[in-house]
Amino acid sequence: MRTALSTLEVVRPKSLDQALRDLAASAENGRLVPLAGGTDLFVYLNAGAEVGRRFIDLWGLRELRGIRAEGKSLALGALTTFRDIREHAIVRRRFPSLAAAAAEIGAWQIQNRATLAGNIANASPAGDSLPVLMAYDAVIRVRSVRGAREIAFDQLYRGYRELALERDELITAVLLPDPPAGAFHFFRKVGTRRAQSISKVVLAGVLGRAREGRGRHARLSLGSVAPVTLRARRTEDVLREGTPSRETAARARAALAEDIAPIDDIRSTRDYRVQVAGNVLEQFLRAADPRYARA
Ligand SMILES: Cc1cc2nc3c(=O)[nH]c(=O)nc-3n(C[C@H](O)[C@H](O)[C@H](O)COP(=O)(O)OP(=O)(O)OC[C@H]3O[C@@H](n4cnc5c(N)ncnc54)[C@H](O)[C@@H]3O)c2cc1C
């Protein structure tokens, strides 16, 4: 049954500090649910899902907006929309996979409202920005009345839709450290059709050149192939240590089948996802370095 909107309560804090106090006061009893763009929450409400009856609207909080340099990282405020991301010159240049993912999330209407923190906190294993953030070694900044702390993105998900956040904490920003100079960046989303689809497999990768006496920089992260967005660590090891060749690509593909744990569901089968994840990995490697296609 649909939720009657008239029975819902929404509070609109004037500042981040006020929002954190409101959230803390509600943490024990009738917790206020953070509301950003509403593109996930409204769908849940419309479907009658139990998402809560009291909301705290973050949309007006200027402290959560903006994209700015912070040391060697780029800091994206929690309310950064996918439109902000796809149009931002520095994001496009330094983090092209994030801009590419943003451009494939819903259509313009969704991109105008949907926020980066909303995508993260919704914690869908099919969330398209999540593998990208993981492949870029993102760090999530969270705050509560007790202070601020930072969580490495690959430590954020404890299980299916379970975040390592306390009930009174808000995500305030996402920090992206500079990837190695000259690295190859890759993003590919596979859905039922080319636009406006939920991912069956989504893969983000960053591959840097081998440096003196050290292996190459390799990051590979996937969505829709396990209960949580994951880093394909066995595959990364193969890519880090192996020289680019068809043999290394084949070993990486075999490692990837071990790293992921897809299931059959309404969108796809397990076998399809294993096959397609392997195909997309090979596409990534060939694009990064043609030697991955040679014997
Ligand atoms: C038609 C349509 C198409 C879509 N297409 C895609 C797609 O292609 N790819 C994709 O990944 N997603 C897609 N989505 C899902 C959705 O748009 C995204 O997940 C979006 O990023 C959610 O952001 P939001 O600001 O709208 O979140 P909201 O709906 O406001 O909130 C989502 C969750 O995040 C929590 N939250 C929000 N902000 C914070 C914060 N600062 N701190 C802590 N918790 C917070 C909320 O409490 C809630 O649990 C689509 C949705 C629709 C309706």
The ligand as a Tripos MOL2 file, in Angstrom:
@<TRIPOS>MOLECULE
LIG
   53    58     1     0     0
SMALL
NO_CHARGES

@<TRIPOS>ATOM
      1 C1         14.1440    6.6600  -12.2940 C.3       1 LIG1
      2 C2         15.3690    6.3800  -11.4450 C.ar      1 LIG1
      3 C3         16.5350    5.9950  -12.0650 C.ar      1 LIG1
      4 C4         17.6680    5.7180  -11.2980 C.ar      1 LIG1
      5 N1         18.8120    5.3300  -11.9550 N.ar      1 LIG1
      6 C5         19.9100    5.0190  -11.2250 C.ar      1 LIG1
      7 C6         21.1050    4.5750  -11.9030 C.ar      1 LIG1
      8 O1         21.1680    4.4730  -13.1460 O.2       1 LIG1
      9 N2         22.1860    4.2490  -11.1330 N.ar      1 LIG1
     10 C7         22.1590    4.3610   -9.7590 C.ar      1 LIG1
     11 O2         23.1730    4.0680   -9.1150 O.2       1 LIG1
     12 N3         21.0410    4.7830   -9.1080 N.ar      1 LIG1
     13 C8         19.9280    5.1110   -9.8050 C.ar      1 LIG1
     14 N4         18.7870    5.5240   -9.1560 N.ar      1 LIG1
     15 C9         18.7910    5.5760   -7.6740 C.3       1 LIG1
     16 C10        19.0160    6.9820   -7.0470 C.3       1 LIG1
     17 O3         18.7590    8.0210   -7.9670 O.3       1 LIG1
     18 C11        20.4540    7.1380   -6.5060 C.3       1 LIG1
     19 O4         20.7440    6.1100   -5.5800 O.3       1 LIG1
     20 C12        20.7000    8.5150   -5.8790 C.3       1 LIG1
     21 O5         22.0740    8.8060   -5.8840 O.3       1 LIG1
     22 C13        20.1490    8.6600   -4.4480 C.3       1 LIG1
     23 O6         20.4490    9.9860   -4.0020 O.3       1 LIG1
     24 P1         19.3410   10.9090   -3.3390 P.3       1 LIG1
     25 O7         20.0290   12.1830   -2.9910 O.co2     1 LIG1
     26 O8         18.1480   11.0200   -4.2020 O.co2     1 LIG1
     27 O9         19.0400   10.0460   -2.0380 O.3       1 LIG1
     28 P2         17.7480    9.9960   -1.0950 P.3       1 LIG1
     29 O10        16.6520    9.2700   -1.7770 O.co2     1 LIG1
     30 O11        17.4490   11.3340   -0.5310 O.co2     1 LIG1
     31 O12        18.3550    9.0940    0.0910 O.3       1 LIG1
     32 C14        18.8270    7.7750   -0.1650 C.3       1 LIG1
     33 C15        19.3820    7.1760    1.1260 C.3       1 LIG1
     34 O13        20.5510    7.8810    1.5270 O.3       1 LIG1
     35 C16        20.4080    8.4020    2.8600 C.3       1 LIG1
     36 N5         21.1670    9.6610    2.8480 N.ar      1 LIG1
     37 C17        21.0850   10.6740    1.9500 C.ar      1 LIG1
     38 N6         22.0060   11.6060    2.2080 N.ar      1 LIG1
     39 C18        22.6960   11.1920    3.3000 C.ar      1 LIG1
     40 C19        23.7980   11.7250    4.0350 C.ar      1 LIG1
     41 N7         24.3880   12.8970    3.7050 N.pl3     1 LIG1
     42 N8         24.2680   11.0320    5.0910 N.ar      1 LIG1
     43 C20        23.7050    9.8370    5.4290 C.ar      1 LIG1
     44 N9         22.6660    9.2790    4.7590 N.ar      1 LIG1
     45 C21        22.1760    9.9450    3.6990 C.ar      1 LIG1
     46 C22        18.9090    8.5300    3.0410 C.3       1 LIG1
     47 O14        18.5460    8.5130    4.4080 O.3       1 LIG1
     48 C23        18.4250    7.3070    2.2940 C.3       1 LIG1
     49 O15        18.5850    6.1570    3.1080 O.3       1 LIG1
     50 C24        17.6300    5.8280   -9.8850 C.ar      1 LIG1
     51 C25        16.4370    6.2360   -9.2590 C.ar      1 LIG1
     52 C26        15.3100    6.5020  -10.0210 C.ar      1 LIG1
     53 C27        14.0440    6.9270   -9.3430 C.3       1 LIG1
@<TRIPOS>BOND
     1     1     2 1
     2     2     3 ar
     3     2    52 ar
     4     3     4 ar
     5     4     5 ar
     6     4    50 ar
     7     5     6 ar
     8     6     7 ar
     9     6    13 1
    10     7     8 2
    11     7     9 ar
    12     9    10 ar
    13    10    11 2
    14    10    12 ar
    15    12    13 ar
    16    13    14 ar
    17    14    15 1
    18    14    50 ar
    19    15    16 1
    20    16    17 1
    21    16    18 1
    22    18    19 1
    23    18    20 1
    24    20    21 1
    25    20    22 1
    26    22    23 1
    27    23    24 1
    28    24    25 2
    29    24    26 1
    30    24    27 1
    31    27    28 1
    32    28    29 2
    33    28    30 1
    34    28    31 1
    35    31    32 1
    36    32    33 1
    37    33    34 1
    38    33    48 1
    39    34    35 1
    40    35    36 1
    41    35    46 1
    42    36    37 ar
    43    36    45 ar
    44    37    38 ar
    45    38    39 ar
    46    39    40 ar
    47    39    45 ar
    48    40    41 1
    49    40    42 ar
    50    42    43 ar
    51    43    44 ar
    52    44    45 ar
    53    46    47 1
    54    46    48 1
    55    48    49 1
    56    50    51 ar
    57    51    52 ar
    58    52    53 1
@<TRIPOS>SUBSTRUCTURE
     1 LIG1         1 GROUP 0 **** ****
